[in-house]
Amino acid sequence: MAKDVTVIIDMARPTPRLGFGKPLILGASTTGAAYKTYADLEGVKTDYAETTEEYKAAFALLNQGDDSPAEIAIMCRRTEQSLSEALTEAFTKDWYFLISTTSDIDDVGEIAAAVEQDNSREFFIRSSDLVDVGVLRGAGYSRTTVIYHTNIANYPEAAWIGRAGSAPVGSVTWKFKPLNGIAPLEISNTELLAIHTTGANTYVTKAGDNVTSEGKTLSGEYIDIIHAKDYVKFSIEFGVQKLLNSSPKVPYDDTGIAQIESVVQTVLQRSFNQGIIAADADGLPLLGTTFKPRAEVDPADRAARKYNDGEFWFELAGAIHETKIRGQIRL
């Protein structure tokens, strides 16, 4: 897609709708099937029998009650078609979360590498083999998330996306999520630690509730942080491109620069409202923008009609995943 706006976000860490909730099921069949959007299971059933892997994945996605996505997409590559060719086509379509009907380690490794290189979507994998998970973790993928379960036939990763993926970006964490149709694992704390150490998440019972055990990608980054970063980047690019497209011209003066800065500020404010950006002690958003006025811009950039001197920053709100509370009994 041609564009004139590029946003670069670097993650500054302390020391020691692109459909942002839309899932794509990537399947395979002898004839293949083009990318198609579905709003419900009845629609899916017209193209995929209930016995197919594509239908099973769709069922898990759309079986999460009111949290289920409003729409999903399915496409199938031909069995003789390479994954590389199918993924090249898939990346031209409208979706954010990817689910694959294959759980073969070589296939999911190839998909994970492609998603990482594309750098705009996320891939969710189910696995019943921690050795395989460890192999994938070694690549350090920040855009691939694994959920470990002894029964992967009912697509726990799809259920997870169905439960959390369609919420406004920044409004939820992916830990503590109940999944309809998925049974919790009965495991010890030591076994749970081993699963997390490999880079996987799983599904367990805590305080009587069945919930996802963590919300991290293979690299250890939180899923919601990757989601939020992509959302902010795309929203600013889209908003500024729309400004350029819809204006007779955006003048290269302080007024025009202020128009661009205003678009960025609007996106950041919306991101704060959704919970992506943290608030200070007074409840005000921790964010800011700095756009150099025309007089401070390199004359060569002005001559080339390029403005490269806008910056923004914000502090992520994050989420509380663990807590330690101390008490005292007084006699």
Secondary structure, DSSP 8 states (H G I E B T S, - for coil): ---S---------------TT-EEEEEEESS-EEEEEESSHHHHHHHS-TTSHHHHHHHHHHTSGGGS-S-EEEEEEETTS-HHHHHHHHTTSS-SEEEES---HHHHHHHHHHHHHH-S-EEEEEES-HHHHHHHHTTT-SSEEEEE-S--TT-HHHHHHHHHTTS-TTS--STT---TT-------HHHHHHHHHTT-B-EEEETTEEEES--B-TTS-BHHHHHHHHHHHHHHHHHHHHHHHHSS---SSHHHHHHHHHHHHHHHHHHHHHTSB-B-TTS-B-EEEEE--GGGS-HHHHHTT----EEEEE-B---------------
